[in-house]
Structures are given as structure tokens and as C-alpha cells.
Amino acid sequence: MSQPNIDFMMTMTKDFLNEKIDEIAYTLDFPYELEKRYKKMHKEDDDYAELIYECLYEEGICLFDDLSDSEFKKLIRKQYNYIKQIAKEGFY
């Protein structure tokens, strides 16, 4: 099944981790894109959409102001890898 909106959010995160997007652009653009695509993401895959929201937004980007640049990147990498692992292994 096609998941263009979920793929977009994960690619955006991967681009940040690979330094194709800077930290400021990522922390500003990710919430905007998430809000714009959230309903479509749920239609693509409920569990995956919730995982992205919780792990990358609530437990990631929302903590940006409380972390150093390196701590923030390390956290986003950890959350991204966790999501990829869950998606690969399955949600159940």
C-alpha cells in the first residue's frame, strides 16, 4: 500500500539526520507538515501515523528547547530508528 505522507515525514527526518536539512528548518517544518498531512497519514496507516506523532513530535521535536544540538540530534536518531524497527517488525 502506498504511504506518500508517512514516507514524506520519515524522509524529512532522515534528511535532517543526514544533514540535508538544518535543525531550525526541521523543527519548524516538521510540525507544519505533520499538521497538514496528519489525517492523510491516518488513512495510510493508523499505527504508523500515531508512532510518528508520539515518537518524533511529542517525544522529539517538543523537547528541542530543552536539549543541546547534539542531544537533540541523538534523540531524533534514536526515535527514528525505533520507528523504522517497529515498522519493519510489525506493530503487533
C-alpha positions as CSV (number, residue, x, y, z in Angstrom):
1,M,0.0,0.0,0.0
2,S,1.2,3.5,-0.9
3,Q,2.1,5.7,2.1
4,P,3.3,9.0,0.5
5,N,2.6,11.2,3.5
6,I,4.2,8.8,6.0
7,D,7.1,8.4,3.7
8,F,7.4,12.2,3.4
9,M,7.7,12.6,7.2
10,M,10.2,9.8,7.6
11,T,12.3,11.1,4.6
12,M,12.3,14.6,6.1
13,T,13.6,13.1,9.4
14,K,16.2,11.1,7.5
15,D,17.3,14.2,5.6
16,F,17.7,16.0,8.9
17,L,19.8,13.2,10.3
18,N,21.9,13.2,7.1
19,E,22.4,17.0,7.4
20,K,20.4,17.7,4.3
21,I,18.1,19.9,6.4
22,D,19.3,22.1,9.2
23,E,18.0,21.9,12.7
24,I,16.0,25.1,12.6
25,A,14.3,24.2,9.3
26,Y,13.5,20.7,10.6
27,T,12.0,21.9,13.9
28,L,9.8,24.4,12.2
29,D,8.8,22.4,9.1
30,F,8.1,19.1,10.7
31,P,5.2,20.3,12.9
32,Y,3.7,22.2,9.9
33,E,4.0,19.2,7.6
34,L,2.7,16.9,10.3
35,E,-0.4,19.0,10.9
36,K,-1.0,19.3,7.1
37,R,-0.7,15.6,6.5
38,Y,-1.9,14.0,9.7
39,K,-5.4,12.9,8.5
40,K,-4.0,11.5,5.3
41,M,-1.3,9.7,7.3
42,H,-4.0,8.0,9.4
43,K,-5.8,6.8,6.3
44,E,-2.5,5.3,5.1
45,D,-1.7,3.5,8.4
46,D,-3.2,4.4,11.8
47,D,-0.4,2.8,13.9
48,Y,2.4,4.3,11.9
49,A,0.9,7.8,12.0
50,E,0.5,7.6,15.8
51,L,4.0,6.3,16.2
52,I,5.4,9.3,14.2
53,Y,3.3,11.7,16.1
54,E,4.3,10.4,19.5
55,C,7.9,9.5,18.9
56,L,9.1,12.2,16.6
57,Y,6.8,15.1,17.6
58,E,5.8,14.7,21.2
59,E,8.9,12.9,22.4
60,G,11.3,14.5,20.0
61,I,10.7,18.0,18.5
62,C,8.7,19.2,21.5
63,L,11.9,18.7,23.6
64,F,14.1,20.8,21.2
65,D,14.4,23.8,23.5
66,D,15.5,21.6,26.5
67,L,18.4,19.9,24.7
68,S,21.7,20.8,23.2
69,D,22.1,20.4,19.4
70,S,23.9,17.1,19.8
71,E,21.4,15.8,22.3
72,F,18.5,16.7,20.1
73,K,20.0,15.0,17.1
74,K,20.8,11.9,19.1
75,L,17.3,11.8,20.4
76,I,15.7,12.2,16.9
77,R,18.1,9.4,15.6
78,K,17.0,7.1,18.4
79,Q,13.3,7.8,17.8
80,Y,13.7,7.4,14.0
81,N,15.5,4.1,14.4
82,Y,12.8,2.9,16.8
83,I,10.0,3.7,14.4
84,K,11.9,2.0,11.5
85,Q,12.4,-1.1,13.6
86,I,8.7,-1.2,14.6
87,A,7.6,-0.7,11.0
88,K,9.9,-3.5,9.8
89,E,8.9,-6.0,12.5
90,G,5.3,-5.1,12.6
91,F,3.1,-3.3,15.0
92,Y,1.7,-6.4,16.7
